[in-house]
Structures are given as structure tokens and as C-alpha cells.
Amino acid sequence: MDASSPLASASVRRSIAIVGAGAAGLMAAIFAARLGADVVLLERTADGGRKILISGGGRCNILPARLEETRFVTDSSPNTLRKIVRTWPLAEQIDFFNDELGLSLVEETESAKLFPASNRARDVRDGLIALATRDGVRFRGGTRVTGVRPLAPHRWRVTLEDESSLDVDAVILASGGLSVPKTGSDGFGLQLARKLGHTIHKTYPALTPLTSASPAYTELAGVSLAVTLTAESAERSARASGGFLFTHRGYSGPAVLDVSHVAVRSRAHDTEPARLTVRWSALSADDWLRALRRSGNRSVVGVLREAIPDRLASVLLWTAGIDPTGTIAELRREERTTLIEILTSGALPWSGDEGYARAEVTGGGVALAEIDPRTMQSRLHRNLFLCGELLDAFGPIGGYNFLWAWATGRAAGIGAAHANE
């Protein structure tokens, strides 16, 4: 996959080693090489970009159609996070994929997500690798980095598993976090950052399915619908609307993943687990009250089935202690109140989570205060740059985490190429 750069004849070229060929690493490589740097991309897997390949069910949700900066989660400064996101605006990222990779992006209207028109994640991954190679990046797959350390003056040595080493002008750490380890993520970059003195905010699986031991709900495996889900703990809260799926182990779907970090962190840090509540349809409490009042002689289950799946309606009525075959007119006031509460803010029992194995991203990571938000250069070490999932930030389902990877990777690549200017 090696290729000669058209700038190879330049008398002085900055040498840059990038550790990790995922979304952030590939973008860093492209922009560093375009500025004339001699770039080597070191990747432990044979081909790189494996999270790109599995994203969006193999379709790759490249970007959100619209960006809401407040939806990112971080334990660092939200202001610093916003500065980083704004280094490469959404509109410019869209233009990059359209113009540079030749990928027409199509919006999935109901979810406000952008996908390649081909619906093939491989087109995204392969396109990025091809672009990097065309710009002169040297790709070294199947290469395991074992260490990174500074050399005087302001150079770096990267050691490899075969005991060889590379001495370079700059290093970009883009090796990902701990999520989906089958793609090659093992947290090694976080270990390197910690050894180099960086503060690592406690990591945790984010955007991960939740588990439940409730037999009533596990029997609903396969049932899906749109809900509004709220998670509240002693320290934090989150709310999300979107798809919800009952699984054999618990719950998944975008709404669940987007609030899962509150539940996950409550197990580790709080004295009480987070409380999860659900509005099972688009109807508010007042909407349900009106619907029930005008349906006097109809069966209770028949009215519920107009808004939620049959099997779920039966379970919710069982939870409320209401005879599903009875009519609305036969409901006592207390029963009606209980039913509406369950339909609009009912408790969702949960017992755990699927962890990093199923997590879309890693929460926590390198403190943003220790990174220059314009260049992604470490504030502790000159010519060391960090990007992507290593950093303390993640966004919701819907292309936000790729947007973060593209933006931080590009900033790191440009920053590393320009570091001595």
C-alpha cells in the first residue's frame, strides 16, 4: 500500500508516525501528508478501519445531518470541546466526503443521519485508505507498537514489537479506546498517554446495551418501537427519543444507547443505580387521558394497541394489575391514573450493561484541558498529538462520534505537519 509522495523531493520533510489507522488516524494521515510530511501509519490489524466497517450495520453513518454541540458528553470543559468540534465544521466535512472521496451522502430523514449513497461502509474505509496512499502515506499493517518516548530535542522514538524502532519529528496517537475489542481496540493508547503524564478521566463503556433480569420484559425480545427514555442518577441525567428494542438480555436501540452512560456510571460511582423511566409512545399523559375518556366501551387492550405493540400492551396492563379484556368504562380512577403513569413515565427495570464488548465508544479518556484545541498537540509534550476516541468526549448515536474522529484527526494531522512553523 506504499506510494511515493509528489513532495518526496523536498529537501526537508517532517517525519510523522501515526499510531492507529482508524477513522481519526486515517484522517490525520491524509491531512499531514498533504502538507508535505513524511507519514507512516502504524496499524496493529492487517487492514485498519475496522470500526468503520461495522458501523451503521455495515452502512457507515458517516455524519449527523445536523449538529447539536450540547449532545456531546465530557468530564472536561464543554467550552474546550466546542472549540475542537468547530475546527472542522459539519458542512466542510460533508464537502470533503462528497468532493474528495466521491461519496454522495444521503440523509436518512427519520433519524437525521448521513450515509454513503452506496450504503457500503467498505466504500468509506477503502476510500480513506486509497486517498491516504495517493497522498504518499506509508501504511504498515500488522504492526504492533510497544512504546513511545520523547527524544531530545523534541523528537520521538516509536518502538515496535519486533524490537525495531522509528525516530520521528512527531507522533500522533490515534489508537482508539476500549470499545469493541474485536476490532483491535485494547486501550493501549490510553496506557501510553498515562505513562507520558496525561490525566485520564475514568473510562467506561458508553453507547452500550443494558441488561435486565425482569422476566416480563425479557419475554418481549424482538419487539421494537419508538420511545422517550430518561435516565437519572445522583450525579447526572440524560434523555433520548428514538428506537428501542427488547433483546433476550435486556434493551438496545438508539434511545437506550444514548442514555446508557448514566446507568453505567451509576453502578460504578453512585450509592444507588440510576432510575430509568419510559414514555412508551408519542402520547403525553393528557393525550392518554383524552383517549381513554372517549373510548368508554372499548377494551383497554384494544385502545393501547393503537399506540404500542400488542405484546408490550399486554405486559404493561399486567404490570398495572388491569384486566386487558375489561372496558375503559370499567376502570376505576386509581387504575386509570396508574395506567397513564406507566404509559408515560413507567419504571424500566435494568440490572447491568453489555460492557465494552458491545459499546459503540469509550467514555472518559485524556483530559481535554491537556490538549491544544486548535492543533490537538499535547500541552505536556511538544510534537505529541492525540485524537479520536482517546480523548474525553463522545456523542450520541447518529454520526457524532465519526464527526469527532474526523475533526480531531484532521486537526492533529495539520498540527503535526505545521508544528515547527
N, C-alpha and C positions, 0 to 999 in steps of 0.2 A: 504494500500500500504506500511505499515511499514514492516521493516525487520531488523533482528539483524545483526550487523556488525561482521565479524570474528575477528575484533580487539577490541571488546567491553570489553574484559578482561584487556586491558591495564590500568595501574594504573593512568595515566594522559592522557586525550584526550582533545584537543582543541575543544571548542564548537563554532559552526558557524551557524548563521541564514542567509539564503539567501532569499531576498525579490524578488519574481518573478520567475515563472517556465516556462519562455520562452526558446528560444534557448540558450541564454547566461547563464541563471540561471541553466538550466539543466546541461550544460557542466561544470559550476563551481562546482555544487554539486558532479558530478561524480569524478572529479579530487581531490577535497578536501577530500571526503570520502576515496578515495584510499590511501591517505596519513595518514589515521588513525583518521581523525577529526570526531567529533560527529556532523552531519549535519542535520539541519531541513530546509526544503524547504517550504516557505510560499507563497501560491498562492491564489489570490482572486477568480479566477474561479474554477469550480469544478474539472477540469482535467488538465489545463495548456497546453502550447504549441499550442495555437490556431492559431497563425500566421504561424506556421509550417504547420498546416493542410490546410490552404487556399493558401499557396504559390505555384507558378507554376501551377495555375489552378487545385490544388489538387494533383499535381505530386511531388512537392517539388524540386526546383532547389537547391540542396544541396551546390554546389560549382561551381566556374568557372573552365573550363578545363585548362585555362591558366590565369595567374595573371599579370595584369599591375598595379603596385602600384600607378602610376600617375593618374589613373582614379578615385581615391578617392577624395572627396570634404571635405574640412575643413576650418574653420577660425582660427584654431590653427596652430602650426608648422607642416608642412609636414614631417619634419625630425622625429619628435616625432611619428607621425602617422606611418611612415615606421618602426620605431623600434618596435611598438606594433604589426604590422602585421607580422613581422619576428619572433616573439616569438613562432609561430607555423607555419612553412612553409606549403605551399599548399600540397606538396607531403605527408607530415606526416598526414595532415588532411584526405586526401584520404585514407591512410592506416588505420586510425582509423575507418572510416566508413566501410571499407571492412573487417577488421580483428576483431574489437571489436563488431560491430553491425551486422556483417554478411550481410551487404548490398552491393551487387555488383553495382558499379556505372557505368553508361553508358553515353557516350558523345553524345549529340545532335550536330552533326557535323556542321550544318549550323549556329548554334548560339554559339558554343563553351561553352555549359553548361553541367553540370553533374547532372544526375537524378538517383534515385534508379531504378534498372532494373525492379522492380515491377510497377513503375510509381504510387506508392501509398505514398502520404505524411504521411498517418497514420502509415506506417511502420517505418518512421523516428521518428516521435513523440513517438510512443509507444515503439520503441526500446530504445530510450534515457531514458524514464521513467523506463523501465524494468532494464536497466543497472544501473541506479542510485539506484534503490531499492535493487538490488542484492548486491551492494557495501555498503549497510547499511544506505542510506539516508532515513530520515523520511519525507514523503510527507504529507503536510496538505493543502488540497484543500478547497475552500470556506472560506478562512481565510483572512480577511482584516486587513492589518497593518495600524495603525493610527499615529504612531510616532516612531522615532529612536533618541536616545540621548546617549551621552557618559557618562560613569561612571568612577570614579577613582578606581584603576589605570588602564587605558587603556582597560576597559571593556565597554560593551554596553548594553543598555536596549531597547528592541523592545516591543512597546505596541500594543495591538490588539483591534479590535472593541468591543469585549466582555468585555473590561476593564482589561483583564488579561495581563501579560507581561512575556517576556523571558529575562533573563540576560545571555549574552554570551561573549565569548572572542573576537569574530569578527563578523562583519556584511558585507554582500555583497549585494549591491543594483544592481538588475538586472531586474527592473520592467518596462523597455521599455520606449518609448516616448509617442507621442500623435497620431501616425498614426493608422488607422483602429480601432477606439474606440470600435467597436462591439466585438473585440476580448479581451477586458478588459483593453486596454491601456488608461490611463487617465492622464498621466503626473505626477502622484503622486511622483515618484522617483525624478523627476526634482525639485519638490517643496521641498522635503526633503533635496536634495543637496544644494539648495539655502539657506534654513534655517540653514544649517550647515556651511555656509560661502563660499560655492563654487561659482565661477564665471560661469554664464550660458550665453553662447553666444546665441543671439536671435534665437529662434526656428522658423521653418517654414515647411510647408508640402513639401516634396521632392518626386521625382518619382511619380508625380500625373498627371492625365489627364488635358488637357487645354480645355477651353470653347471658343466658337466663336458665334457671333451674325450674321455672314455673311450668308445670305440665300442661296447663290450659293453653299457654301461648306456644309452646314448642309443638303442639299438635297442629298449629296453623302454618307449618312450614310450607313455603311456596306461595302463600298469599302476599300480594303486594298492593300498595295503594299510595296516594299522596297524603302526607300528614304535616302537621306542625309539631315539632318536638322541642321541649325545653329541658335543659339540664341545669340544676342549681346545686352548688356546694357551699361550704362555709367561706370559701375564698374566691369563687368565680362562678360565672354563669354563661350560658350560650343558648341561642335559639336558632332553629333552622327549619325551613319548609322545603319539602321535596319528596322524592321517592323513599319508601320504607318497605323492607322485605323481611318477612318472618323466615328464619332459617331453622335447620334442625338443632342448632346450638343456641340460637338467640335471635339477633336482629342485625340487619345490614341495610344498605341503601344510602344514598347521599345524605338524607336528613340525620340518620344515625351516625354516620362517619363524621359529619360536621360538628356534632356536639360531643363526640366520644372523648375528646381530650379532657373535658370537665370530669367525666366519670372516671377515666383512667387515673387522673391526678388525685382525685378524692380518695381513692384506695390507698395511694402511697403517702399522702400528706395530711389528710383530714381525719378527725376522730369519727366522723360519720360519712358513709358513702353518699354520693350525690343523689338527689331526687330527680327522677325523670318523669315528666308528665307529657301527655299526648292530646292534641286535638285531632280526632280521627277523620275529620272531613273539613271542607271549607266553611261549614256552618258554624256560626257563633252560638253561644248559649241562647240569645234572643231568637236567633233563626230557628233553633230546635224547639223552643217553647211555642213559637207560632206554628211550626209544622205539626207538632203534637196536638195543639188545640183544634186545628182544622181537620184532624183525621180521626175523629171520635170513634167510629165503628170499625175502623180497620185494625188488623192485628198489629201488635207492637213490632214484631219482627219484620212484617211487610213494610212498615214505614222506614225502619232502619236500613233495610236492604236497598232503598233508593239512593242512599248516600255512601254506604260502605259494603264491602263484600259479605256474602251470606254467612260464611263460616265465622268471620270476625263478629258479625252482628249477634250470632248465637252465643259466642263466648262472652261478649260484653253484657248481654242480658243475664247470662248465668252469673257473672261477677256481681251484677246489681241485684241478684235474687228475684228476678222478674220472670214470670211465665211468658215465654215467647208467643204462645198461642192466644193469650188474652188480648183484649182490645185496648186501645188507648183510653177509651172512656172508663174502663175498669181500673185504671191506675190510680192509686192513692197519691195525694200531693207529695208525700215524702218519697214515694217511688219515682215519681216524675222528676223531682229535684235531684235524686241520686243518679238517675239515668242520664240526665243532661250533664251533670258534673263529670261522669265517666266518659261521655262522648266528647267533651270539650277540654277537660283537664284531668283525665284519669291517670293514675299512677301506672308507670310501666316498670314491672319488676325486672331487675337485672342482677347478675351475680359476679360478672367479670368481663374480660375482653379477650380478643384473639391475639393480642400482643404484636410484636414486630413482624411475625411471620405473615400477617395479613394487613399490616399498617401500610397506608399509602406513603406516609412520610414520617420523619423523626421530629418530635417536638424538642425544644431546648437546643443546646449547641453553643457554639462560640459566641460570647457576648458581643453584641454589635458595637458597644462603646469602644472596643479594642480594634475596630476596623474603620479605615477611612471610607466614608460612604460614597465618595466620588470615584475612587480607584480600587477599592477592596484591598488595599495594602494594609498589612498588619501595622498597628501603632507601636508594637513591641519590637518588630524586626524589619529592617529595611529589605526590600526585594523579596518579601514573603507575602503572598496574596492568598486569600481564602474566598471561596464562593460556593453557591448552591446549598445543599441540604446540611452542610457542616454548620451553617450559621443558625442563630437562634431566631427562626421565623418560619412560619408555614401559613398557607392559606387554605380556604375551603376547597371542596370538590368543585371542579369546573375550569381547570386550566390555570389556576392561580399559582400552583407550585412549579409548573413549567415556566410561567412568566417570571417567577423569581429566579429560576435557574438560568433562563436566557439573559435576564438583565444583569445578574451578578457575574455570570460568566463573561459576558461582553465587557463589563467594566473592568474585571480582573485582567482580561487579555490586553485591553488598551492600556491599562495602568502599568502592567508589567513591561510592555513594549516601550513605554514612554518614561519609565521610572527615573532615568538619569538625566532627563532633559530639564 
